[in-house]
Amino acid sequence: MKLPTPYALGGTYYVETVSAGKETDDETVRDCVVCGGHVYADDWHLVTGVVDTTGGRQRHHHCSDDCLTEWLRLMATD
Ligand SMILES: [Zn+2]
C-alpha cells in the first residue's frame, strides 16, 4: 500500500509504503527490527518501504503490527 502522504521519520527518511508480505522463498529468515523475533519470508509479515530523499530505498520487516507501531514511534522521535 502506497501512503497518500509519505510519513516523515526524521532526517531525510520517509515511509513511502506499508504492505503485507509473503514470499515463496522458504529459506530467508529475517530479524524483526523491534523485538528481534524471527520474520519468515514465506509467512505473512509487514514490510515498510522507506525512502531516503538523498537517494536510496530500504525495506524493513516487522513480525507484527505492534512492532510496526513501536518502530514508527521510535523512528519518529528525534
Ligand atoms: Zn517484532
N, CA, C, O and the ligand as a Tripos MOL2 file, in Angstrom:
@<TRIPOS>MOLECULE
protein
  313   311    79     0     0
PROTEIN
NO_CHARGES

@<TRIPOS>ATOM
      1 N           0.8500   -1.1850    0.0000 N.3       1 MET1
      2 CA          0.0000    0.0000    0.0000 C.3       1 MET1
      3 C           0.8840    1.2330    0.0000 C.2       1 MET1
      4 O           1.7300    1.3990    0.8790 O.2       1 MET1
      5 N           0.6950    2.0720   -0.9560 N.am      2 LYS2
      6 CA          1.4600    3.3130   -1.0110 C.3       2 LYS2
      7 C           0.7100    4.3590   -0.1960 C.2       2 LYS2
      8 O          -0.4850    4.5690   -0.4010 O.2       2 LYS2
      9 N           1.4010    5.0070    0.7160 N.am      3 LEU3
     10 CA          0.7620    6.0140    1.5400 C.3       3 LEU3
     11 C           0.4490    7.2510    0.7100 C.2       3 LEU3
     12 O           1.2540    7.6610   -0.1270 O.2       3 LEU3
     13 N          -0.7310    7.8540    0.9410 N.am      4 PRO4
     14 CA         -1.0910    9.0740    0.1990 C.3       4 PRO4
     15 C          -0.0890   10.1920    0.4730 C.2       4 PRO4
     16 O           0.2450   10.9750   -0.4170 O.2       4 PRO4
     17 N           0.3820   10.2530    1.7110 N.am      5 THR5
     18 CA          1.4090   11.2320    2.0710 C.3       5 THR5
     19 C           2.5350   10.4780    2.7610 C.2       5 THR5
     20 O           2.2870    9.7790    3.7440 O.2       5 THR5
     21 N           3.7530   10.5990    2.2790 N.am      6 PRO6
     22 CA          4.8720    9.9190    2.9520 C.3       6 PRO6
     23 C           4.9560   10.3400    4.4170 C.2       6 PRO6
     24 O           4.7780   11.5120    4.7520 O.2       6 PRO6
     25 N           5.2270    9.3720    5.2750 N.am      7 TYR7
     26 CA          5.2820    9.6220    6.7190 C.3       7 TYR7
     27 C           6.7130    9.9490    7.1190 C.2       7 TYR7
     28 O           7.6190    9.1300    6.9610 O.2       7 TYR7
     29 N           6.9050   11.1550    7.6390 N.am      8 ALA8
     30 CA          8.2550   11.6100    7.9800 C.3       8 ALA8
     31 C           8.7940   10.8960    9.2020 C.2       8 ALA8
     32 O           8.1320   10.8360   10.2380 O.2       8 ALA8
     33 N           9.9950   10.3560    9.0810 N.am      9 LEU9
     34 CA         10.6310    9.6600   10.1960 C.3       9 LEU9
     35 C          11.6690   10.5350   10.8720 C.2       9 LEU9
     36 O          12.2160   10.1640   11.9110 O.2       9 LEU9
     37 N          11.9340   11.6620   10.3080 N.am     10 GLY10
     38 CA         13.0340   12.4840   10.8020 C.3      10 GLY10
     39 C          14.1900   12.4140    9.8360 C.2      10 GLY10
     40 O          14.3780   11.4090    9.1510 O.2      10 GLY10
     41 N          14.9590   13.4720    9.7800 N.am     11 GLY11
     42 CA         16.0570   13.4970    8.8250 C.3      11 GLY11
     43 C          15.5210   13.4650    7.4110 C.2      11 GLY11
     44 O          14.5690   14.1690    7.0750 O.2      11 GLY11
     45 N          16.1310   12.6570    6.6020 N.am     12 THR12
     46 CA         15.7330   12.5970    5.1890 C.3      12 THR12
     47 C          14.9220   11.3430    4.8920 C.2      12 THR12
     48 O          14.7280   10.9780    3.7330 O.2      12 THR12
     49 N          14.4440   10.6780    5.9650 N.am     13 TYR13
     50 CA         13.7550    9.4050    5.7850 C.3      13 TYR13
     51 C          12.2320    9.5400    5.8600 C.2      13 TYR13
     52 O          11.6820   10.1990    6.7420 O.2      13 TYR13
     53 N          11.5950    8.9050    4.9210 N.am     14 TYR14
     54 CA         10.1420    8.9120    4.8710 C.3      14 TYR14
     55 C           9.6240    7.5130    4.5960 C.2      14 TYR14
     56 O          10.1760    6.7820    3.7740 O.2      14 TYR14
     57 N           8.5470    7.1460    5.2980 N.am     15 VAL15
     58 CA          7.8870    5.8860    4.9830 C.3      15 VAL15
     59 C           7.0210    6.1040    3.7560 C.2      15 VAL15
     60 O           6.1290    6.9520    3.7480 O.2      15 VAL15
     61 N           7.2920    5.3390    2.7360 N.am     16 GLU16
     62 CA          6.5930    5.5080    1.4700 C.3      16 GLU16
     63 C           5.4990    4.4560    1.2850 C.2      16 GLU16
     64 O           4.4200    4.7410    0.7640 O.2      16 GLU16
     65 N           5.8010    3.2510    1.7190 N.am     17 THR17
     66 CA          4.8360    2.1670    1.5440 C.3      17 THR17
     67 C           4.7780    1.2780    2.7900 C.2      17 THR17
     68 O           5.7700    1.1160    3.5010 O.2      17 THR17
     69 N           3.6100    0.7140    3.0340 N.am     18 VAL18
     70 CA          3.4700   -0.3190    4.0590 C.3      18 VAL18
     71 C           2.6710   -1.4400    3.4210 C.2      18 VAL18
     72 O           1.5920   -1.2150    2.8730 O.2      18 VAL18
     73 N           3.2030   -2.6340    3.4940 N.am     19 SER19
     74 CA          2.4810   -3.7260    2.8690 C.3      19 SER19
     75 C           2.6380   -5.0110    3.6590 C.2      19 SER19
     76 O           3.5470   -5.1560    4.4760 O.2      19 SER19
     77 N           1.7380   -5.9340    3.4000 N.am     20 ALA20
     78 CA          1.8410   -7.2600    3.9850 C.3      20 ALA20
     79 C           2.5670   -8.1290    2.9850 C.2      20 ALA20
     80 O           2.1490   -8.2560    1.8340 O.2      20 ALA20
     81 N           3.6460   -8.7200    3.4270 N.am     21 GLY21
     82 CA          4.4580   -9.5000    2.5050 C.3      21 GLY21
     83 C           4.4060  -10.9800    2.7920 C.2      21 GLY21
     84 O           4.3700  -11.3900    3.9520 O.2      21 GLY21
     85 N           4.4030  -11.7670    1.7700 N.am     22 LYS22
     86 CA          4.5330  -13.2120    1.8830 C.3      22 LYS22
     87 C           5.1940  -13.6530    0.5970 C.2      22 LYS22
     88 O           4.6550  -13.4710   -0.4940 O.2      22 LYS22
     89 N           6.3690  -14.2360    0.7410 N.am     23 GLU23
     90 CA          7.1340  -14.6230   -0.4340 C.3      23 GLU23
     91 C           7.1870  -16.1350   -0.5220 C.2      23 GLU23
     92 O           6.9180  -16.8370    0.4530 O.2      23 GLU23
     93 N           7.5280  -16.6200   -1.6720 N.am     24 THR24
     94 CA          7.6160  -18.0720   -1.8360 C.3      24 THR24
     95 C           8.9450  -18.6030   -1.3110 C.2      24 THR24
     96 O           9.1150  -19.8080   -1.1270 O.2      24 THR24
     97 N           9.8790  -17.6950   -1.0720 N.am     25 ASP25
     98 CA         11.1980  -18.0480   -0.5610 C.3      25 ASP25
     99 C          11.0740  -18.6180    0.8540 C.2      25 ASP25
    100 O          10.7200  -17.8940    1.7840 O.2      25 ASP25
    101 N          11.3620  -19.8990    1.0190 N.am     26 ASP26
    102 CA         11.1960  -20.5030    2.3470 C.3      26 ASP26
    103 C          12.5150  -20.6300    3.0930 C.2      26 ASP26
    104 O          12.5860  -21.3090    4.1170 O.2      26 ASP26
    105 N          13.5640  -19.9790    2.5860 N.am     27 GLU27
    106 CA         14.8590  -20.0850    3.2480 C.3      27 GLU27
    107 C          15.2490  -18.8130    3.9820 C.2      27 GLU27
    108 O          16.0760  -18.8400    4.8920 O.2      27 GLU27
    109 N          14.6540  -17.7090    3.5850 N.am     28 THR28
    110 CA         15.0330  -16.4340    4.1840 C.3      28 THR28
    111 C          14.3110  -16.2050    5.5040 C.2      28 THR28
    112 O          13.0830  -16.2550    5.5710 O.2      28 THR28
    113 N          15.0820  -15.9550    6.5420 N.am     29 VAL29
    114 CA         14.5310  -15.5800    7.8410 C.3      29 VAL29
    115 C          15.2110  -14.2950    8.2590 C.2      29 VAL29
    116 O          16.4380  -14.2180    8.3090 O.2      29 VAL29
    117 N          14.4160  -13.2920    8.5570 N.am     30 ARG30
    118 CA         14.9810  -12.0160    8.9760 C.3      30 ARG30
    119 C          14.6690  -11.7840   10.4440 C.2      30 ARG30
    120 O          13.7660  -12.4020   11.0080 O.2      30 ARG30
    121 N          15.4280  -10.8860   11.0540 N.am     31 ASP31
    122 CA         15.1300  -10.4940   12.4240 C.3      31 ASP31
    123 C          14.2290   -9.2670   12.4030 C.2      31 ASP31
    124 O          14.4750   -8.3050   11.6760 O.2      31 ASP31
    125 N          13.1940   -9.3250   13.2070 N.am     32 CYS32
    126 CA         12.3390   -8.1510   13.3660 C.3      32 CYS32
    127 C          13.1990   -7.0320   13.9650 C.2      32 CYS32
    128 O          13.9190   -7.2500   14.9400 O.2      32 CYS32
    129 N          13.1200   -5.8390   13.3780 N.am     33 VAL33
    130 CA         13.9940   -4.7570   13.8320 C.3      33 VAL33
    131 C          13.6090   -4.2440   15.2240 C.2      33 VAL33
    132 O          14.3870   -3.5310   15.8580 O.2      33 VAL33
    133 N          12.4370   -4.5980   15.6900 N.am     34 VAL34
    134 CA         11.9840   -4.1170   17.0000 C.3      34 VAL34
    135 C          12.2240   -5.1530   18.1000 C.2      34 VAL34
    136 O          12.9170   -4.8640   19.0760 O.2      34 VAL34
    137 N          11.6700   -6.3330   17.9560 N.am     35 CYS35
    138 CA         11.7340   -7.3070   19.0430 C.3      35 CYS35
    139 C          12.8020   -8.3660   18.8060 C.2      35 CYS35
    140 O          13.0830   -9.1750   19.6890 O.2      35 CYS35
    141 N          13.3960   -8.3630   17.6210 N.am     36 GLY36
    142 CA         14.4340   -9.3430   17.3380 C.3      36 GLY36
    143 C          13.8770  -10.7200   17.0180 C.2      36 GLY36
    144 O          14.6280  -11.6740   16.8120 O.2      36 GLY36
    145 N          12.5620  -10.8140   16.9790 N.am     37 GLY37
    146 CA         11.9430  -12.0990   16.6720 C.3      37 GLY37
    147 C          12.1250  -12.4650   15.2060 C.2      37 GLY37
    148 O          12.4450  -11.6160   14.3750 O.2      37 GLY37
    149 N          11.9210  -13.7140   14.9080 N.am     38 HIS38
    150 CA         12.1150  -14.1720   13.5360 C.3      38 HIS38
    151 C          10.9640  -13.7530   12.6420 C.2      38 HIS38
    152 O           9.7960  -13.8280   13.0250 O.2      38 HIS38
    153 N          11.3120  -13.3180   11.4600 N.am     39 VAL39
    154 CA         10.3210  -12.9820   10.4450 C.3      39 VAL39
    155 C          10.6080  -13.8910    9.2520 C.2      39 VAL39
    156 O          11.6260  -13.7430    8.5750 O.2      39 VAL39
    157 N           9.7060  -14.8210    9.0070 N.am     40 TYR40
    158 CA          9.9130  -15.7640    7.9180 C.3      40 TYR40
    159 C           9.3650  -15.1870    6.6180 C.2      40 TYR40
    160 O           8.2200  -14.7400    6.5530 O.2      40 TYR40
    161 N          10.1890  -15.2040    5.6050 N.am     41 ALA41
    162 CA          9.7930  -14.6000    4.3320 C.3      41 ALA41
    163 C           8.5580  -15.2780    3.7420 C.2      41 ALA41
    164 O           7.7740  -14.6420    3.0360 O.2      41 ALA41
    165 N           8.3860  -16.5650    4.0310 N.am     42 ASP42
    166 CA          7.2640  -17.2760    3.4150 C.3      42 ASP42
    167 C           6.0260  -17.2920    4.3110 C.2      42 ASP42
    168 O           5.0720  -18.0300    4.0650 O.2      42 ASP42
    169 N           6.0610  -16.4600    5.3600 N.am     43 ASP43
    170 CA          4.8670  -16.2990    6.1900 C.3      43 ASP43
    171 C           4.4630  -14.8190    6.1360 C.2      43 ASP43
    172 O           5.2750  -13.9590    5.7930 O.2      43 ASP43
    173 N           3.2170  -14.5380    6.4720 N.am     44 TRP44
    174 CA          2.7580  -13.1570    6.3970 C.3      44 TRP44
    175 C           3.4920  -12.2790    7.4100 C.2      44 TRP44
    176 O           3.6190  -12.6340    8.5810 O.2      44 TRP44
    177 N           3.9620  -11.1490    6.9460 N.am     45 HIS45
    178 CA          4.6120  -10.1800    7.8240 C.3      45 HIS45
    179 C           4.4470   -8.7900    7.2060 C.2      45 HIS45
    180 O           3.9720   -8.6510    6.0790 O.2      45 HIS45
    181 N           4.8390   -7.7900    7.9450 N.am     46 LEU46
    182 CA          4.6840   -6.4230    7.4570 C.3      46 LEU46
    183 C           5.9990   -5.9020    6.9140 C.2      46 LEU46
    184 O           7.0640   -6.1170    7.4930 O.2      46 LEU46
    185 N           5.9000   -5.2200    5.8010 N.am     47 VAL47
    186 CA          7.0860   -4.6820    5.1520 C.3      47 VAL47
    187 C           6.8980   -3.1710    4.9910 C.2      47 VAL47
    188 O           5.8960   -2.7080    4.4460 O.2      47 VAL47
    189 N           7.8670   -2.4300    5.4690 N.am     48 THR48
    190 CA          7.8050   -0.9840    5.3480 C.3      48 THR48
    191 C           8.8600   -0.5290    4.3440 C.2      48 THR48
    192 O          10.0340   -0.8830    4.4510 O.2      48 THR48
    193 N           8.4260    0.2480    3.3850 N.am     49 GLY49
    194 CA          9.3590    0.7990    2.4030 C.3      49 GLY49
    195 C           9.7240    2.2170    2.8150 C.2      49 GLY49
    196 O           8.8660    3.0940    2.9130 O.2      49 GLY49
    197 N          11.0100    2.4230    3.0550 N.am     50 VAL50
    198 CA         11.4790    3.7390    3.4800 C.3      50 VAL50
    199 C          12.3200    4.3480    2.3660 C.2      50 VAL50
    200 O          13.2290    3.7150    1.8290 O.2      50 VAL50
    201 N          11.9970    5.5820    2.0370 N.am     51 VAL51
    202 CA         12.7780    6.2770    1.0270 C.3      51 VAL51
    203 C          13.6320    7.3370    1.7030 C.2      51 VAL51
    204 O          13.1750    8.0450    2.6010 O.2      51 VAL51
    205 N          14.8640    7.4330    1.2620 N.am     52 ASP52
    206 CA         15.7870    8.4590    1.7420 C.3      52 ASP52
    207 C          15.8450    9.5070    0.6310 C.2      52 ASP52
    208 O          16.2150    9.2030   -0.5030 O.2      52 ASP52
    209 N          15.4810   10.7300    0.9680 N.am     53 THR53
    210 CA         15.3870   11.7580   -0.0770 C.3      53 THR53
    211 C          16.7500   12.1160   -0.6690 C.2      53 THR53
    212 O          16.8170   12.7800   -1.7030 O.2      53 THR53
    213 N          17.8290   11.6860   -0.0280 N.am     54 THR54
    214 CA         19.1500   11.9030   -0.6170 C.3      54 THR54
    215 C          19.4950   10.7610   -1.5710 C.2      54 THR54
    216 O          20.5680   10.7420   -2.1740 O.2      54 THR54
    217 N          18.5850    9.8270   -1.6940 N.am     55 GLY55
    218 CA         18.8030    8.7140   -2.6140 C.3      55 GLY55
    219 C          18.8100    7.4080   -1.8770 C.2      55 GLY55
    220 O          19.3950    7.2880   -0.8000 O.2      55 GLY55
    221 N          18.1620    6.4340   -2.4580 N.am     56 GLY56
    222 CA         18.1760    5.1090   -1.8560 C.3      56 GLY56
    223 C          16.8670    4.7550   -1.1910 C.2      56 GLY56
    224 O          16.0950    5.6170   -0.7700 O.2      56 GLY56
    225 N          16.6470    3.4750   -1.1120 N.am     57 ARG57
    226 CA         15.4350    2.9360   -0.5010 C.3      57 ARG57
    227 C          15.8220    1.7790    0.4010 C.2      57 ARG57
    228 O          16.8020    1.0770    0.1510 O.2      57 ARG57
    229 N          15.0420    1.5920    1.4480 N.am     58 GLN58
    230 CA         15.2600    0.4500    2.3210 C.3      58 GLN58
    231 C          13.9230   -0.2400    2.5450 C.2      58 GLN58
    232 O          12.8600    0.3730    2.4390 O.2      58 GLN58
    233 N          14.0000   -1.5030    2.8500 N.am     59 ARG59
    234 CA         12.8010   -2.2270    3.2480 C.3      59 ARG59
    235 C          13.0450   -2.8070    4.6310 C.2      59 ARG59
    236 O          14.0720   -3.4340    4.8900 O.2      59 ARG59
    237 N          12.0830   -2.5870    5.5100 N.am     60 HIS60
    238 CA         12.1890   -3.1110    6.8700 C.3      60 HIS60
    239 C          11.0800   -4.1220    7.0890 C.2      60 HIS60
    240 O           9.9600   -3.9520    6.6080 O.2      60 HIS60
    241 N          11.4030   -5.1650    7.8120 N.am     61 HIS61
    242 CA         10.4450   -6.2490    8.0230 C.3      61 HIS61
    243 C          10.0560   -6.3160    9.4910 C.2      61 HIS61
    244 O          10.9100   -6.2640   10.3770 O.2      61 HIS61
    245 N           8.7610   -6.4330    9.7360 N.am     62 HIS62
    246 CA          8.2430   -6.4380   11.1000 C.3      62 HIS62
    247 C           7.3750   -7.6720   11.3030 C.2      62 HIS62
    248 O           6.6210   -8.0750   10.4170 O.2      62 HIS62
    249 N           7.4990   -8.2630   12.4890 N.am     63 CYS63
    250 CA          6.7700   -9.5150   12.7290 C.3      63 CYS63
    251 C           5.2890   -9.2810   13.0020 C.2      63 CYS63
    252 O           4.4720  -10.1780   12.7940 O.2      63 CYS63
    253 N           4.9350   -8.0770   13.4680 N.am     64 SER64
    254 CA          3.5440   -7.8270   13.8170 C.3      64 SER64
    255 C           3.2250   -6.3460   13.7080 C.2      64 SER64
    256 O           4.1200   -5.5110   13.5780 O.2      64 SER64
    257 N           1.9430   -6.0350   13.7610 N.am     65 ASP65
    258 CA          1.5670   -4.6200   13.6770 C.3      65 ASP65
    259 C           1.9990   -3.8730   14.9380 C.2      65 ASP65
    260 O           2.2730   -2.6740   14.8940 O.2      65 ASP65
    261 N           2.0570   -4.5960   16.0660 N.am     66 ASP66
    262 CA          2.5520   -3.9630   17.2970 C.3      66 ASP66
    263 C           3.9890   -3.4880   17.1110 C.2      66 ASP66
    264 O           4.3460   -2.3780   17.5070 O.2      66 ASP66
    265 N           4.7960   -4.3360   16.5090 N.am     67 CYS67
    266 CA          6.1950   -3.9850   16.2950 C.3      67 CYS67
    267 C           6.3220   -2.8590   15.2710 C.2      67 CYS67
    268 O           7.1960   -2.0010   15.3950 O.2      67 CYS67
    269 N           5.4690   -2.8610   14.2820 N.am     68 LEU68
    270 CA          5.4970   -1.7770   13.3000 C.3      68 LEU68
    271 C           5.1670   -0.4520   13.9780 C.2      68 LEU68
    272 O           5.8370    0.5560   13.7550 O.2      68 LEU68
    273 N           4.1260   -0.4650   14.8100 N.am     69 THR69
    274 CA          3.7140    0.7400   15.5190 C.3      69 THR69
    275 C           4.8340    1.2480   16.4220 C.2      69 THR69
    276 O           5.1270    2.4420   16.4640 O.2      69 THR69
    277 N           5.4530    0.3120   17.1450 N.am     70 GLU70
    278 CA          6.5520    0.6520   18.0390 C.3      70 GLU70
    279 C           7.7250    1.2320   17.2500 C.2      70 GLU70
    280 O           8.3380    2.2180   17.6580 O.2      70 GLU70
    281 N           8.0200    0.6110   16.1320 N.am     71 TRP71
    282 CA          9.1340    1.0540   15.2890 C.3      71 TRP71
    283 C           8.8880    2.4730   14.7770 C.2      71 TRP71
    284 O           9.7850    3.3170   14.8050 O.2      71 TRP71
    285 N           7.6680    2.7260   14.3090 N.am     72 LEU72
    286 CA          7.3370    4.0680   13.8190 C.3      72 LEU72
    287 C           7.4900    5.1030   14.9180 C.2      72 LEU72
    288 O           7.9750    6.2100   14.6870 O.2      72 LEU72
    289 N           7.0620    4.7180   16.1390 N.am     73 ARG73
    290 CA          7.1440    5.6190   17.2780 C.3      73 ARG73
    291 C           8.6230    5.9310   17.5800 C.2      73 ARG73
    292 O           8.9880    7.0840   17.8110 O.2      73 ARG73
    293 N           9.4440    4.9070   17.5750 N.am     74 LEU74
    294 CA         10.8690    5.0820   17.8530 C.3      74 LEU74
    295 C          11.5550    5.9240   16.7780 C.2      74 LEU74
    296 O          12.3420    6.8220   17.0780 O.2      74 LEU74
    297 N          11.2390    5.6130   15.5190 N.am     75 MET75
    298 CA         11.9090    6.2790   14.4120 C.3      75 MET75
    299 C          11.5280    7.7560   14.3230 C.2      75 MET75
    300 O          12.3410    8.6010   13.9510 O.2      75 MET75
    301 N          10.2710    8.0480   14.6750 N.am     76 ALA76
    302 CA          9.7740    9.4040   14.5150 C.3      76 ALA76
    303 C          10.2220   10.3090   15.6640 C.2      76 ALA76
    304 O          10.0330   11.5240   15.6050 O.2      76 ALA76
    305 N          10.8130    9.7240   16.7050 N.am     77 THR77
    306 CA         11.2880   10.5200   17.8160 C.3      77 THR77
    307 C          12.6730   11.0530   17.5000 C.2      77 THR77
    308 O          13.6220   10.2910   17.3170 O.2      77 THR77
    309 N          12.7690   12.3230   17.4400 N.am     78 ASP78
    310 CA         14.0550   12.9130   17.1030 C.3      78 ASP78
    311 C          14.9020   13.1280   18.3370 C.2      78 ASP78
    312 O          16.0250   13.6210   18.2370 O.2      78 ASP78
    313 ZN          8.7070   -7.9260   16.2440 Zn       79 ZN79
@<TRIPOS>BOND
     1     1     2 1
     2     2     3 1
     3     3     4 2
     4     3     5 am
     5     5     6 1
     6     6     7 1
     7     7     8 2
     8     7     9 am
     9     9    10 1
    10    10    11 1
    11    11    12 2
    12    11    13 am
    13    13    14 1
    14    14    15 1
    15    15    16 2
    16    15    17 am
    17    17    18 1
    18    18    19 1
    19    19    20 2
    20    19    21 am
    21    21    22 1
    22    22    23 1
    23    23    24 2
    24    23    25 am
    25    25    26 1
    26    26    27 1
    27    27    28 2
    28    27    29 am
    29    29    30 1
    30    30    31 1
    31    31    32 2
    32    31    33 am
    33    33    34 1
    34    34    35 1
    35    35    36 2
    36    35    37 am
    37    37    38 1
    38    38    39 1
    39    39    40 2
    40    39    41 am
    41    41    42 1
    42    42    43 1
    43    43    44 2
    44    43    45 am
    45    45    46 1
    46    46    47 1
    47    47    48 2
    48    47    49 am
    49    49    50 1
    50    50    51 1
    51    51    52 2
    52    51    53 am
    53    53    54 1
    54    54    55 1
    55    55    56 2
    56    55    57 am
    57    57    58 1
    58    58    59 1
    59    59    60 2
    60    59    61 am
    61    61    62 1
    62    62    63 1
    63    63    64 2
    64    63    65 am
    65    65    66 1
    66    66    67 1
    67    67    68 2
    68    67    69 am
    69    69    70 1
    70    70    71 1
    71    71    72 2
    72    71    73 am
    73    73    74 1
    74    74    75 1
    75    75    76 2
    76    75    77 am
    77    77    78 1
    78    78    79 1
    79    79    80 2
    80    79    81 am
    81    81    82 1
    82    82    83 1
    83    83    84 2
    84    83    85 am
    85    85    86 1
    86    86    87 1
    87    87    88 2
    88    87    89 am
    89    89    90 1
    90    90    91 1
    91    91    92 2
    92    91    93 am
    93    93    94 1
    94    94    95 1
    95    95    96 2
    96    95    97 am
    97    97    98 1
    98    98    99 1
    99    99   100 2
   100    99   101 am
   101   101   102 1
   102   102   103 1
   103   103   104 2
   104   103   105 am
   105   105   106 1
   106   106   107 1
   107   107   108 2
   108   107   109 am
   109   109   110 1
   110   110   111 1
   111   111   112 2
   112   111   113 am
   113   113   114 1
   114   114   115 1
   115   115   116 2
   116   115   117 am
   117   117   118 1
   118   118   119 1
   119   119   120 2
   120   119   121 am
   121   121   122 1
   122   122   123 1
   123   123   124 2
   124   123   125 am
   125   125   126 1
   126   126   127 1
   127   127   128 2
   128   127   129 am
   129   129   130 1
   130   130   131 1
   131   131   132 2
   132   131   133 am
   133   133   134 1
   134   134   135 1
   135   135   136 2
   136   135   137 am
   137   137   138 1
   138   138   139 1
   139   139   140 2
   140   139   141 am
   141   141   142 1
   142   142   143 1
   143   143   144 2
   144   143   145 am
   145   145   146 1
   146   146   147 1
   147   147   148 2
   148   147   149 am
   149   149   150 1
   150   150   151 1
   151   151   152 2
   152   151   153 am
   153   153   154 1
   154   154   155 1
   155   155   156 2
   156   155   157 am
   157   157   158 1
   158   158   159 1
   159   159   160 2
   160   159   161 am
   161   161   162 1
   162   162   163 1
   163   163   164 2
   164   163   165 am
   165   165   166 1
   166   166   167 1
   167   167   168 2
   168   167   169 am
   169   169   170 1
   170   170   171 1
   171   171   172 2
   172   171   173 am
   173   173   174 1
   174   174   175 1
   175   175   176 2
   176   175   177 am
   177   177   178 1
   178   178   179 1
   179   179   180 2
   180   179   181 am
   181   181   182 1
   182   182   183 1
   183   183   184 2
   184   183   185 am
   185   185   186 1
   186   186   187 1
   187   187   188 2
   188   187   189 am
   189   189   190 1
   190   190   191 1
   191   191   192 2
   192   191   193 am
   193   193   194 1
   194   194   195 1
   195   195   196 2
   196   195   197 am
   197   197   198 1
   198   198   199 1
   199   199   200 2
   200   199   201 am
   201   201   202 1
   202   202   203 1
   203   203   204 2
   204   203   205 am
   205   205   206 1
   206   206   207 1
   207   207   208 2
   208   207   209 am
   209   209   210 1
   210   210   211 1
   211   211   212 2
   212   211   213 am
   213   213   214 1
   214   214   215 1
   215   215   216 2
   216   215   217 am
   217   217   218 1
   218   218   219 1
   219   219   220 2
   220   219   221 am
   221   221   222 1
   222   222   223 1
   223   223   224 2
   224   223   225 am
   225   225   226 1
   226   226   227 1
   227   227   228 2
   228   227   229 am
   229   229   230 1
   230   230   231 1
   231   231   232 2
   232   231   233 am
   233   233   234 1
   234   234   235 1
   235   235   236 2
   236   235   237 am
   237   237   238 1
   238   238   239 1
   239   239   240 2
   240   239   241 am
   241   241   242 1
   242   242   243 1
   243   243   244 2
   244   243   245 am
   245   245   246 1
   246   246   247 1
   247   247   248 2
   248   247   249 am
   249   249   250 1
   250   250   251 1
   251   251   252 2
   252   251   253 am
   253   253   254 1
   254   254   255 1
   255   255   256 2
   256   255   257 am
   257   257   258 1
   258   258   259 1
   259   259   260 2
   260   259   261 am
   261   261   262 1
   262   262   263 1
   263   263   264 2
   264   263   265 am
   265   265   266 1
   266   266   267 1
   267   267   268 2
   268   267   269 am
   269   269   270 1
   270   270   271 1
   271   271   272 2
   272   271   273 am
   273   273   274 1
   274   274   275 1
   275   275   276 2
   276   275   277 am
   277   277   278 1
   278   278   279 1
   279   279   280 2
   280   279   281 am
   281   281   282 1
   282   282   283 1
   283   283   284 2
   284   283   285 am
   285   285   286 1
   286   286   287 1
   287   287   288 2
   288   287   289 am
   289   289   290 1
   290   290   291 1
   291   291   292 2
   292   291   293 am
   293   293   294 1
   294   294   295 1
   295   295   296 2
   296   295   297 am
   297   297   298 1
   298   298   299 1
   299   299   300 2
   300   299   301 am
   301   301   302 1
   302   302   303 1
   303   303   304 2
   304   303   305 am
   305   305   306 1
   306   306   307 1
   307   307   308 2
   308   307   309 am
   309   309   310 1
   310   310   311 1
   311   311   312 2
@<TRIPOS>SUBSTRUCTURE
     1 MET1         2 RESIDUE 1 A MET
     2 LYS2         6 RESIDUE 1 A LYS
     3 LEU3        10 RESIDUE 1 A LEU
     4 PRO4        14 RESIDUE 1 A PRO
     5 THR5        18 RESIDUE 1 A THR
     6 PRO6        22 RESIDUE 1 A PRO
     7 TYR7        26 RESIDUE 1 A TYR
     8 ALA8        30 RESIDUE 1 A ALA
     9 LEU9        34 RESIDUE 1 A LEU
    10 GLY10       38 RESIDUE 1 A GLY
    11 GLY11       42 RESIDUE 1 A GLY
    12 THR12       46 RESIDUE 1 A THR
    13 TYR13       50 RESIDUE 1 A TYR
    14 TYR14       54 RESIDUE 1 A TYR
    15 VAL15       58 RESIDUE 1 A VAL
    16 GLU16       62 RESIDUE 1 A GLU
    17 THR17       66 RESIDUE 1 A THR
    18 VAL18       70 RESIDUE 1 A VAL
    19 SER19       74 RESIDUE 1 A SER
    20 ALA20       78 RESIDUE 1 A ALA
    21 GLY21       82 RESIDUE 1 A GLY
    22 LYS22       86 RESIDUE 1 A LYS
    23 GLU23       90 RESIDUE 1 A GLU
    24 THR24       94 RESIDUE 1 A THR
    25 ASP25       98 RESIDUE 1 A ASP
    26 ASP26      102 RESIDUE 1 A ASP
    27 GLU27      106 RESIDUE 1 A GLU
    28 THR28      110 RESIDUE 1 A THR
    29 VAL29      114 RESIDUE 1 A VAL
    30 ARG30      118 RESIDUE 1 A ARG
    31 ASP31      122 RESIDUE 1 A ASP
    32 CYS32      126 RESIDUE 1 A CYS
    33 VAL33      130 RESIDUE 1 A VAL
    34 VAL34      134 RESIDUE 1 A VAL
    35 CYS35      138 RESIDUE 1 A CYS
    36 GLY36      142 RESIDUE 1 A GLY
    37 GLY37      146 RESIDUE 1 A GLY
    38 HIS38      150 RESIDUE 1 A HIS
    39 VAL39      154 RESIDUE 1 A VAL
    40 TYR40      158 RESIDUE 1 A TYR
    41 ALA41      162 RESIDUE 1 A ALA
    42 ASP42      166 RESIDUE 1 A ASP
    43 ASP43      170 RESIDUE 1 A ASP
    44 TRP44      174 RESIDUE 1 A TRP
    45 HIS45      178 RESIDUE 1 A HIS
    46 LEU46      182 RESIDUE 1 A LEU
    47 VAL47      186 RESIDUE 1 A VAL
    48 THR48      190 RESIDUE 1 A THR
    49 GLY49      194 RESIDUE 1 A GLY
    50 VAL50      198 RESIDUE 1 A VAL
    51 VAL51      202 RESIDUE 1 A VAL
    52 ASP52      206 RESIDUE 1 A ASP
    53 THR53      210 RESIDUE 1 A THR
    54 THR54      214 RESIDUE 1 A THR
    55 GLY55      218 RESIDUE 1 A GLY
    56 GLY56      222 RESIDUE 1 A GLY
    57 ARG57      226 RESIDUE 1 A ARG
    58 GLN58      230 RESIDUE 1 A GLN
    59 ARG59      234 RESIDUE 1 A ARG
    60 HIS60      238 RESIDUE 1 A HIS
    61 HIS61      242 RESIDUE 1 A HIS
    62 HIS62      246 RESIDUE 1 A HIS
    63 CYS63      250 RESIDUE 1 A CYS
    64 SER64      254 RESIDUE 1 A SER
    65 ASP65      258 RESIDUE 1 A ASP
    66 ASP66      262 RESIDUE 1 A ASP
    67 CYS67      266 RESIDUE 1 A CYS
    68 LEU68      270 RESIDUE 1 A LEU
    69 THR69      274 RESIDUE 1 A THR
    70 GLU70      278 RESIDUE 1 A GLU
    71 TRP71      282 RESIDUE 1 A TRP
    72 LEU72      286 RESIDUE 1 A LEU
    73 ARG73      290 RESIDUE 1 A ARG
    74 LEU74      294 RESIDUE 1 A LEU
    75 MET75      298 RESIDUE 1 A MET
    76 ALA76      302 RESIDUE 1 A ALA
    77 THR77      306 RESIDUE 1 A THR
    78 ASP78      310 RESIDUE 1 A ASP
    79 ZN79       313 GROUP 0 **** ****
